[in-house]
Amino acid sequence: MTVQTSFNPRNGLVVPAPPSDSPDAIDAVVAAAAAAAEPMAAVPPATRAGWLSAIAAALEADAEPLAALADEETALGLPRLTGELAGAARSLRFYGSVAAEGSYLQAAIDHAAPGRPDVRRVSVPLGPVAVFGASNFPFGFGVLGHDTASALAAGCPVVVKAHPAHPRLSARLAEVASRAIEGAGVTTGPFGIVHGFDAGTRLVSHPAIKAVGFTGSLRGGLALWRQAATRDEVIPVYAEMGTVNTVVVTASAAAERGAEIAAGFVGSFTLGMGQFCTKPGLLLVPAGSGLAEETGRALAAAAPDGWLLTESIADAYHAGLDRLAGAGGRVVTQLPAAPAGWAAPPTVLAVDAAALTGGSPLLEECFGPVALVAEYESEAELASVLAALPGSLAAGVHAGEDDPRLAGLVAALSKRCGRVVVNGWPTGVAQGWAQQHGGPWPATTTPWTSSVGAQALSRWVRPVAFQDVPEAALPAALRDDNPWRLPWRIDGVME
Amino acid sequence: MTVQTSFNPRNGLVVPAPPSDSPDAIDAVVAAAAAAAEPMAAVPPATRAGWLSAIAAALEADAEPLAALADEETALGLPRLTGELAGAARSLRFYGSVAAEGSYLQAAIDHAAPGRPDVRRVSVPLGPVAVFGASNFPFGFGVLGHDTASALAAGCPVVVKAHPAHPRLSARLAEVASRAIEGAGVTTGPFGIVHGFDAGTRLVSHPAIKAVGFTGSLRGGLALWRQAATRDEVIPVYAEMGTVNTVVVTASAAAERGAEIAAGFVGSFTLGMGQFCTKPGLLLVPAGSGLAEETGRALAAAAPDGWLLTESIADAYHAGLDRLAGAGGRVVTQLPAAPAGWAAPPTVLAVDAAALTGGSPLLEECFGPVALVAEYESEAELASVLAALPGSLAAGVHAGEDDPRLAGLVAALSKRCGRVVVNGWPTGVAQGWAQQHGGPWPATTTPWTSSVGAQALSRWVRPVAFQDVPEAALPAALRDDNPWRLPWRIDGVME
């Protein structure tokens, strides 16, 4: 057992945290998850919706102490954390409702016909899932965040690797969830947690783990993805790794509401001290619009303050500032950092768009309250920059009233990202049926999936067909009387 | 340019085939596909259904000479090849109809509400797809097979790597398809073909290629999968790699209709000279049932003859027979091989089920007309064998009237495969909406997808969300008047 510690980002003070788990302890948690897989898969999705509601209610019941503990470990502030907890509770219920609706199982029946067998298909849970939550959303993408909630909803036991940025909160959240699930009458535990770096690598290689969910850095996500590829049975790693999310400002928008755009941009890229995977890291503005300077003034006026989550994020932030400056980024405005703890000086840099060539360090994410304003000289230069952008989670356009270029810019950006926002900012990700949170490599390892919204469930299941299987031997989901009340596609037609 | 040759498996005779393409020629084919990607994605899916119908009609119009050419290169026989061509034409039309129906695009709209933006999602084609067809189905999984048809239907240009087992047929099929598409009024070519081994590796590494479809051996599929993982932008490789597909016979079935099962088994595992990815390679029978000997007699009675597709497949077949014998397989019956060409002696081996432990060579695929009959001593032994099976495309059970063990066996097999067949054989794969052709690693690299059936289209698209995008800048698929007539999910409810 290795001693772990929990840090207060405001002052660097240390308190003891749950120790790292031993290999035997990790295996025991995985074994419990494996034992829960079969009974859990047999439970109707609507029943699991009840479990998720119970977890949501338990979260809400403990909201105040949980948010306070999260604030001690993350310094993200009580208002933000209280709101995030409420959102996580809503998400838990939402994923339960998606499970209960049942479309995610893609049930279909092709009845027998002359020369054709009876074929029925339904998706089945993959089995135990390892979830690696993010540092920056201790509730939304943490122990009980989108990956955990969608995997439980889809019928997969979950083993969470606690994040070292908030180990005490992680342990508390696991207790809250376990108690709530037991209270809902579930006796075998579909939920477990492990602590320590080695626990993560052990999980990803464990034969009983059948999929991995990850939210975090490019380096961390790719490491897990590479590790999983060396298994005897390779498993999917759904890694959402963050990106530079580009927002374009057209000449008409700059003319109509430059100051408003600058202020909105500052609000978005400094939200949560810039620690959002959907942070707009790059603003493309017309040369001569003055928007770089306007953004600098808006940053000075907003005067955001706060701390980064961990010492290593703070170190990486300072290294990232150096990298951006070294690649030609000109500091427009830099505010003083907080005087103690994991401080970060909020910064706006400017550059000519011509510098944004493929492979440029200017197009690498710098996690924290910094953004780059790049000035384009012509529509042609803008188009060539957009064509060379690496894949991203989101992107945006600000356009003036009836700007004829808007459709073309939306189309161009949609080729390089998972979500395009018009006249707004990408930071917020609305929960819902139409949401897509994902994007082309390297924003995610699996651009065809989403880690937020109804589609998130489909990551944790695979389809199985049953050919000429008699009624009594079919899984419940496919029996003629449809006991799970699933939407069915019968002989090609949705019922 | 390297000279390529086409072999006649019946006698090993050689005729010249289209030469290997130069790197420049390959790049030109890919560039044409890349240029076609954007216009093709903008075409309504129902229009692409028309293109696929045109290709299907062209196939049918040339059925006789195409089947004859296929027979020269594969020795699979005219009746089988004529039937396979007809099936491929039906599949082309089916994938077109799936595209036109539009569900595969998963269009959804979450309307704006207080505090929530308008979010709309639709899937978009990935871009140019490289297709590596199989040796064993020159029509069904060849140049115009499931991968090509589903990718074209989904709006992706296709570049096929011609299979060296039938290079002349591949070239002819490409001509047929190109002419048909031009006849359908498509001026930029969404379809191309390249020849030669190096063409395959060049395709997989080409930055303009956005996905790979593969049907073939485990070794070949994993090689492409590994290569794609080294790209700057990693792309999905949908590799369907074949497997040992296990069929269980219960004591009741053996007692009721042992001879019928033995004859059916022989018919299935020798179909196409055993060159099916869905071949039942392993029959688990009760010890003392006499089914191993019964199967041997059925093989002798059926006396199948024919040739393997290539010299390397013939070499691998003989090596596989040695491997099975070396691992304890006892030859029950072995028929003489054809006297010339790529011959193969049809063979039944028997073994105790206890020998089927994890990692045993007995559980490795041997492509060709051989099967293993394994005798289990008890239900417990059967259960432990089933739990240790590697992932497979399909599996089956033969059970007697009202056998109470059937449901448990179907459930156990469904954990290790993509399709379970009761009282039948896995060789045939019916085209349809409910079909699932795929299975757990290493049967496929992507067990959550299917390479046959309506779900095949979803491999070639990814979702994009549009947030607060004005009507005029939305893609056609998401405009309020629904010009593509897609099934929509509106605020969570299917319309």
Boltz contact constraints between the chains, C-beta under 6 A:
constraints:
  - contact:
      token1: [A, 108]
      token2: [B, 433]
      max_distance: 6.0
  - contact:
      token1: [A, 108]
      token2: [B, 434]
      max_distance: 6.0
  - contact:
      token1: [A, 109]
      token2: [B, 434]
      max_distance: 6.0
  - contact:
      token1: [A, 110]
      token2: [B, 432]
      max_distance: 6.0
  - contact:
      token1: [A, 110]
      token2: [B, 433]
      max_distance: 6.0
  - contact:
      token1: [A, 110]
      token2: [B, 434]
      max_distance: 6.0
  - contact:
      token1: [A, 116]
      token2: [B, 430]
      max_distance: 6.0
  - contact:
      token1: [A, 117]
      token2: [B, 430]
      max_distance: 6.0
  - contact:
      token1: [A, 119]
      token2: [B, 430]
      max_distance: 6.0
  - contact:
      token1: [A, 119]
      token2: [B, 434]
      max_distance: 6.0
  - contact:
      token1: [A, 119]
      token2: [B, 435]
      max_distance: 6.0
  - contact:
      token1: [A, 120]
      token2: [B, 434]
      max_distance: 6.0
  - contact:
      token1: [A, 121]
      token2: [B, 434]
      max_distance: 6.0
  - contact:
      token1: [A, 121]
      token2: [B, 436]
      max_distance: 6.0
  - contact:
      token1: [A, 233]
      token2: [B, 441]
      max_distance: 6.0
  - contact:
      token1: [A, 234]
      token2: [B, 441]
      max_distance: 6.0
  - contact:
      token1: [A, 406]
      token2: [B, 473]
      max_distance: 6.0
  - contact:
      token1: [A, 407]
      token2: [B, 473]
      max_distance: 6.0
  - contact:
      token1: [A, 410]
      token2: [B, 469]
      max_distance: 6.0
  - contact:
      token1: [A, 410]
      token2: [B, 473]
      max_distance: 6.0
  - contact:
      token1: [A, 414]
      token2: [B, 464]
      max_distance: 6.0
  - contact:
      token1: [A, 419]
      token2: [B, 465]
      max_distance: 6.0
  - contact:
      token1: [A, 420]
      token2: [B, 466]
      max_distance: 6.0
  - contact:
      token1: [A, 421]
      token2: [B, 467]
      max_distance: 6.0
  - contact:
      token1: [A, 422]
      token2: [B, 468]
      max_distance: 6.0
  - contact:
      token1: [A, 422]
      token2: [B, 469]
      max_distance: 6.0
  - contact:
      token1: [A, 424]
      token2: [B, 468]
      max_distance: 6.0
  - contact:
      token1: [A, 430]
      token2: [B, 116]
      max_distance: 6.0
  - contact:
      token1: [A, 430]
      token2: [B, 117]
      max_distance: 6.0
  - contact:
      token1: [A, 430]
      token2: [B, 119]
      max_distance: 6.0
  - contact:
      token1: [A, 432]
      token2: [B, 110]
      max_distance: 6.0
  - contact:
      token1: [A, 433]
      token2: [B, 108]
      max_distance: 6.0
  - contact:
      token1: [A, 433]
      token2: [B, 110]
      max_distance: 6.0
  - contact:
      token1: [A, 433]
      token2: [B, 489]
      max_distance: 6.0
  - contact:
      token1: [A, 433]
      token2: [B, 492]
      max_distance: 6.0
  - contact:
      token1: [A, 434]
      token2: [B, 108]
      max_distance: 6.0
  - contact:
      token1: [A, 434]
      token2: [B, 109]
      max_distance: 6.0
  - contact:
      token1: [A, 434]
      token2: [B, 110]
      max_distance: 6.0
  - contact:
      token1: [A, 434]
      token2: [B, 119]
      max_distance: 6.0
  - contact:
      token1: [A, 434]
      token2: [B, 120]
      max_distance: 6.0
  - contact:
      token1: [A, 434]
      token2: [B, 121]
      max_distance: 6.0
  - contact:
      token1: [A, 435]
      token2: [B, 119]
      max_distance: 6.0
  - contact:
      token1: [A, 435]
      token2: [B, 465]
      max_distance: 6.0
  - contact:
      token1: [A, 436]
      token2: [B, 121]
      max_distance: 6.0
  - contact:
      token1: [A, 436]
      token2: [B, 463]
      max_distance: 6.0
  - contact:
      token1: [A, 436]
      token2: [B, 465]
      max_distance: 6.0
  - contact:
      token1: [A, 441]
      token2: [B, 233]
      max_distance: 6.0
  - contact:
      token1: [A, 441]
      token2: [B, 234]
      max_distance: 6.0
  - contact:
      token1: [A, 447]
      token2: [B, 462]
      max_distance: 6.0
  - contact:
      token1: [A, 448]
      token2: [B, 462]
      max_distance: 6.0
  - contact:
      token1: [A, 462]
      token2: [B, 447]
      max_distance: 6.0
  - contact:
      token1: [A, 462]
      token2: [B, 448]
      max_distance: 6.0
  - contact:
      token1: [A, 463]
      token2: [B, 436]
      max_distance: 6.0
  - contact:
      token1: [A, 464]
      token2: [B, 414]
      max_distance: 6.0
  - contact:
      token1: [A, 465]
      token2: [B, 419]
      max_distance: 6.0
  - contact:
      token1: [A, 465]
      token2: [B, 435]
      max_distance: 6.0
  - contact:
      token1: [A, 465]
      token2: [B, 436]
      max_distance: 6.0
  - contact:
      token1: [A, 466]
      token2: [B, 420]
      max_distance: 6.0
  - contact:
      token1: [A, 467]
      token2: [B, 421]
      max_distance: 6.0
  - contact:
      token1: [A, 468]
      token2: [B, 422]
      max_distance: 6.0
  - contact:
      token1: [A, 468]
      token2: [B, 424]
      max_distance: 6.0
  - contact:
      token1: [A, 469]
      token2: [B, 410]
      max_distance: 6.0
  - contact:
      token1: [A, 469]
      token2: [B, 422]
      max_distance: 6.0
  - contact:
      token1: [A, 473]
      token2: [B, 406]
      max_distance: 6.0
  - contact:
      token1: [A, 473]
      token2: [B, 407]
      max_distance: 6.0
  - contact:
      token1: [A, 473]
      token2: [B, 410]
      max_distance: 6.0
  - contact:
      token1: [A, 489]
      token2: [B, 433]
      max_distance: 6.0
  - contact:
      token1: [A, 492]
      token2: [B, 433]
      max_distance: 6.0
